Amino acid sequence: MNPAAVTVSIIMPMHNAEQWLTETLTSVLSQTWRESLELSLYNDASTDGSMEIVDSFRQRFSDAGIRLTLTAGTGSPGGVGYAKNRAISASSGEYLCFLDSDDIMLAQRIERQLPLAKQHPTDIIGSRFNRLPVMSTPRFADWACNLTPHQLLHQIYTSNGPTVVMPTWFCHRDIIERAGPFDESGKGTPEDLIFFFSHLRHGGGVQRCDDVLLTYRYHPSAATFSIPRETIFSVSLAELERRVLSHWPSFSIWNAGKLGRQFYRALSDDSRAKVTAFGDVDQKKLQLGVYHYSEARVMPRPTVPIRHFSLLLPPIVICMKQDLTGGAFEENLAQLNLTEGRDYVFFG
């Protein structure tokens, strides 16, 4: 950390971002809070015109009183986690505001998130966001922007990733030093999810500012698209077993279909032995009455009863996608009067 500290450092990894970078840098200049502000930008071996665009903004940042700290790598790109770590190391802020080089901060972002970070110094502060193009990933955006404070801490094992999206993160520097650094394995690694789980394991919390403070761009070259769903599944399952299943003496699985069976087969032997039943509403699955784990390496091979969901005993791992049944699944769940986090968790 630079001894000439500022209050807030914007952390921006950059790799071949010329298509969007002008809008992103302009959004930094548009901030209503600029009292003690730094942009720490790490150029991760860009080969396009990104650096020329950054150079064209140097005087504008100086005139605005925003410190520009620029570091760069040579050779092959190190990846998103590597670039974030280098930008953080070069920065001097007490608080860190994360921004991807293709996204756009709304003008009041720092003004709104900084007081929350001061009020909750051990929490990651996220925000609501707009998608660009408009209506891209509408189910994901609706989920991420409308989770309750309780769900922010409990719907953490779904395929959606962290319950506050990484480009909206704002936090005290100590959070990064305590739970970090970011994983540097490179392309295909969900470094944000891995860090998020580490943060929670270290006793950190999660808050969301309910203002829209970011335009979150969706495009095929985004780093998110390089992460296989199987990797997110494996990382999330390992954390679920560590944080939850290891403390449950037994549990049920809601969904006797593809995702539920995949989840069951992927469990460790100890966790799999705790499964008491599958639950479902599909009559064909209910008529089968039992699931035979024919690929098991142990003898006799495990069999698990399949029951109507209403007969499942909590706790329950729900391997269902939300908002895909016209509200039928949600109505069925509500009938059981269960408490999320205690009686059930979502997975997948």
DOPA-829437 format. One line per field, with one value per residue (C-alpha): chain; x, y, z. Coordinates in steps of 0.25 Angstrom, whole numbers, plus 5000, padded with zeros to 4 digits. Example, Ala and Ser with C-alpha at 12.3 -4.5 7.8 and 13.67 -1.06 7.14 Angstrom:
2
kette	c(A, A)
x	c(5049, 5055)
y	c(4982, 4996)
z	c(5031, 5029)
//
This chain:
348
kette	c(A, A, A, A, A, A, A, A, A, A, A, A, A, A, A, A, A, A, A, A, A, A, A, A, A, A, A, A, A, A, A, A, A, A, A, A, A, A, A, A, A, A, A, A, A, A, A, A, A, A, A, A, A, A, A, A, A, A, A, A, A, A, A, A, A, A, A, A, A, A, A, A, A, A, A, A, A, A, A, A, A, A, A, A, A, A, A, A, A, A, A, A, A, A, A, A, A, A, A, A, A, A, A, A, A, A, A, A, A, A, A, A, A, A, A, A, A, A, A, A, A, A, A, A, A, A, A, A, A, A, A, A, A, A, A, A, A, A, A, A, A, A, A, A, A, A, A, A, A, A, A, A, A, A, A, A, A, A, A, A, A, A, A, A, A, A, A, A, A, A, A, A, A, A, A, A, A, A, A, A, A, A, A, A, A, A, A, A, A, A, A, A, A, A, A, A, A, A, A, A, A, A, A, A, A, A, A, A, A, A, A, A, A, A, A, A, A, A, A, A, A, A, A, A, A, A, A, A, A, A, A, A, A, A, A, A, A, A, A, A, A, A, A, A, A, A, A, A, A, A, A, A, A, A, A, A, A, A, A, A, A, A, A, A, A, A, A, A, A, A, A, A, A, A, A, A, A, A, A, A, A, A, A, A, A, A, A, A, A, A, A, A, A, A, A, A, A, A, A, A, A, A, A, A, A, A, A, A, A, A, A, A, A, A, A, A, A, A, A, A, A, A, A, A, A, A, A, A, A, A, A, A, A, A, A, A, A, A, A, A, A, A, A, A, A, A, A, A)
x	c(5000, 5005, 5008, 5002, 4988, 4975, 4961, 4956, 4963, 4956, 4962, 4961, 4968, 4969, 4971, 4968, 4956, 4957, 4943, 4937, 4948, 4944, 4931, 4937, 4947, 4937, 4928, 4940, 4941, 4926, 4926, 4920, 4929, 4944, 4950, 4961, 4960, 4970, 4968, 4978, 4978, 4986, 4988, 4988, 4997, 4986, 4990, 4979, 4978, 4974, 4987, 4985, 4971, 4976, 4987, 4977, 4970, 4983, 4981, 4966, 4968, 4979, 4969, 4959, 4968, 4967, 4980, 4983, 4992, 4996, 5003, 5005, 5009, 5017, 5016, 5004, 4992, 4992, 4977, 4966, 4970, 4985, 4981, 4972, 4983, 4993, 4984, 4981, 4996, 4999, 4987, 4987, 4972, 4966, 4954, 4953, 4943, 4944, 4941, 4942, 4948, 4935, 4925, 4920, 4918, 4906, 4910, 4906, 4913, 4924, 4915, 4905, 4914, 4925, 4916, 4911, 4925, 4928, 4916, 4919, 4934, 4934, 4924, 4925, 4915, 4909, 4898, 4887, 4890, 4885, 4888, 4894, 4888, 4875, 4868, 4880, 4880, 4867, 4865, 4879, 4877, 4864, 4870, 4882, 4875, 4864, 4870, 4866, 4877, 4874, 4876, 4889, 4895, 4888, 4886, 4901, 4902, 4894, 4900, 4898, 4911, 4912, 4899, 4905, 4912, 4927, 4927, 4918, 4927, 4932, 4939, 4949, 4963, 4965, 4954, 4963, 4976, 4968, 4961, 4970, 4977, 4969, 4972, 4982, 4979, 4975, 4964, 4953, 4954, 4943, 4952, 4941, 4933, 4945, 4948, 4934, 4934, 4947, 4941, 4929, 4938, 4946, 4933, 4930, 4916, 4909, 4901, 4894, 4891, 4877, 4881, 4885, 4899, 4905, 4902, 4907, 4911, 4907, 4916, 4922, 4936, 4933, 4942, 4929, 4927, 4941, 4936, 4931, 4918, 4924, 4935, 4924, 4917, 4929, 4934, 4920, 4918, 4931, 4927, 4913, 4919, 4929, 4919, 4906, 4905, 4916, 4907, 4894, 4893, 4883, 4876, 4867, 4868, 4857, 4858, 4859, 4862, 4875, 4881, 4877, 4883, 4896, 4897, 4895, 4906, 4915, 4914, 4926, 4923, 4920, 4910, 4903, 4901, 4893, 4883, 4869, 4860, 4858, 4846, 4838, 4824, 4826, 4817, 4826, 4838, 4828, 4824, 4838, 4838, 4853, 4866, 4877, 4891, 4896, 4910, 4913, 4927, 4922, 4913, 4902, 4899, 4891, 4876, 4869, 4854, 4846, 4835, 4825, 4832, 4821, 4827, 4841, 4847, 4856, 4867, 4866, 4875, 4867, 4873, 4863, 4864, 4855, 4845, 4843, 4830, 4820, 4821, 4817, 4830, 4830, 4815, 4819, 4831, 4823, 4813, 4823, 4826, 4841, 4852, 4863, 4877, 4872, 4862, 4867, 4877, 4877, 4888, 4891)
y	c(5000, 5014, 5022, 5034, 5028, 5033, 5030, 5022, 5014, 5009, 4996, 4993, 4981, 4984, 4975, 4979, 4988, 4999, 4996, 5001, 5008, 5022, 5021, 5014, 5024, 5035, 5029, 5030, 5045, 5047, 5043, 5053, 5049, 5052, 5057, 5047, 5037, 5029, 5020, 5008, 5002, 4989, 4987, 4972, 4971, 4978, 4978, 4987, 5002, 5002, 5009, 5020, 5023, 5023, 5032, 5042, 5043, 5046, 5061, 5060, 5051, 5061, 5073, 5066, 5063, 5048, 5041, 5031, 5019, 5011, 4998, 4988, 4974, 4968, 4956, 4947, 4952, 4948, 4947, 4954, 4950, 4953, 4967, 4970, 4967, 4975, 4987, 4986, 4985, 4997, 5005, 5013, 5014, 5011, 5007, 4999, 5001, 4990, 4993, 4985, 4992, 4989, 4994, 5008, 5014, 5023, 5037, 5035, 5021, 5025, 5035, 5024, 5012, 5019, 5022, 5008, 5002, 5011, 5007, 4992, 4991, 4976, 4974, 4974, 4985, 4983, 4990, 4988, 4989, 4991, 4982, 4986, 4982, 4985, 4972, 4963, 4952, 4956, 4945, 4947, 4962, 4960, 4950, 4958, 4971, 4966, 4957, 4960, 4963, 4949, 4943, 4950, 4941, 4928, 4927, 4926, 4912, 4915, 4915, 4930, 4932, 4943, 4949, 4963, 4963, 4966, 4979, 4985, 4982, 4993, 4990, 4993, 4989, 4980, 4971, 4968, 4966, 4957, 4948, 4950, 4950, 4947, 4933, 4935, 4922, 4930, 4927, 4919, 4921, 4928, 4936, 4945, 4933, 4927, 4940, 4942, 4929, 4932, 4945, 4938, 4928, 4939, 4944, 4955, 4959, 4964, 4977, 4983, 4997, 4997, 5008, 5005, 5009, 5001, 4998, 4984, 4980, 4967, 4962, 4949, 4953, 4956, 4948, 4941, 4933, 4926, 4920, 4906, 4903, 4890, 4898, 4907, 4894, 4888, 4901, 4903, 4888, 4888, 4900, 4895, 4882, 4890, 4900, 4893, 4878, 4875, 4880, 4873, 4859, 4856, 4863, 4861, 4866, 4873, 4869, 4854, 4859, 4862, 4873, 4866, 4853, 4860, 4867, 4853, 4846, 4858, 4858, 4852, 4838, 4844, 4854, 4844, 4834, 4845, 4846, 4841, 4843, 4850, 4859, 4862, 4865, 4858, 4846, 4837, 4839, 4837, 4824, 4819, 4820, 4819, 4824, 4813, 4819, 4809, 4815, 4814, 4808, 4802, 4789, 4788, 4800, 4811, 4813, 4825, 4826, 4837, 4843, 4854, 4868, 4870, 4857, 4862, 4864, 4876, 4880, 4880, 4883, 4889, 4886, 4894, 4907, 4918, 4925, 4914, 4908, 4920, 4921, 4906, 4902, 4915, 4912, 4898, 4903, 4913, 4903, 4896, 4908, 4906, 4916, 4918, 4915, 4907, 4897, 4898, 4903, 4905, 4898, 4899)
z	c(5000, 4996, 5009, 5002, 5005, 4999, 5004, 4992, 4982, 4970, 4966, 4951, 4944, 4929, 4917, 4903, 4907, 4896, 4891, 4905, 4912, 4909, 4915, 4927, 4930, 4928, 4938, 4948, 4945, 4947, 4962, 4971, 4982, 4978, 4991, 4992, 4981, 4973, 4960, 4961, 4948, 4944, 4929, 4928, 4915, 4906, 4891, 4886, 4887, 4902, 4907, 4897, 4902, 4917, 4913, 4906, 4920, 4928, 4928, 4931, 4943, 4948, 4946, 4954, 4965, 4963, 4965, 4954, 4958, 4946, 4946, 4935, 4932, 4920, 4913, 4914, 4922, 4936, 4937, 4945, 4959, 4956, 4951, 4962, 4972, 4965, 4965, 4979, 4983, 4975, 4982, 4994, 4998, 5011, 5004, 4991, 4980, 4969, 4955, 4942, 4930, 4922, 4932, 4935, 4949, 4952, 4957, 4972, 4973, 4983, 4990, 4993, 4996, 5004, 5016, 5016, 5016, 5028, 5035, 5032, 5032, 5032, 5020, 5005, 5000, 4987, 4979, 4969, 4955, 4941, 4929, 4916, 4906, 4913, 4917, 4915, 4926, 4932, 4942, 4947, 4948, 4955, 4965, 4968, 4970, 4979, 4989, 5003, 5013, 5019, 5005, 5002, 5013, 5009, 4994, 4992, 4986, 4973, 4959, 4959, 4968, 4979, 4983, 4981, 4967, 4967, 4959, 4970, 4981, 4991, 5004, 5014, 5010, 5022, 5016, 5004, 5013, 5023, 5012, 5000, 4991, 4979, 4973, 4961, 4954, 4942, 4931, 4935, 4950, 4958, 4966, 4971, 4976, 4983, 4990, 4994, 5001, 5008, 5012, 5019, 5025, 5032, 5038, 5028, 5024, 5011, 5009, 4997, 4994, 4988, 4978, 4964, 4964, 4952, 4937, 4936, 4922, 4916, 4904, 4899, 4902, 4917, 4926, 4932, 4919, 4921, 4934, 4932, 4940, 4945, 4952, 4959, 4963, 4969, 4976, 4982, 4986, 4993, 5001, 5004, 5009, 5018, 5023, 5024, 5021, 5031, 5042, 5037, 5043, 5031, 5020, 5008, 4993, 4986, 4972, 4967, 4953, 4946, 4955, 4968, 4963, 4959, 4972, 4980, 4971, 4973, 4989, 4997, 5002, 5016, 5011, 5002, 5013, 5020, 5009, 5014, 5002, 4989, 4987, 4975, 4969, 4956, 4956, 4947, 4957, 4969, 4963, 4962, 4977, 4978, 4972, 4970, 4970, 4960, 4958, 4973, 4976, 4989, 4991, 4993, 4984, 4991, 4988, 4992, 4993, 4985, 4992, 4989, 4993, 5004, 5011, 5012, 5025, 5027, 5026, 5010, 4999, 4988, 4974, 4967, 4958, 4963, 4954, 4944, 4948, 4947, 4962, 4965, 4971, 4980, 4984, 4988, 4996, 5003, 5008, 5016, 5025, 5025, 5028, 5018, 5024, 5035, 5028, 5014, 5005, 4990, 4981, 4967)
//
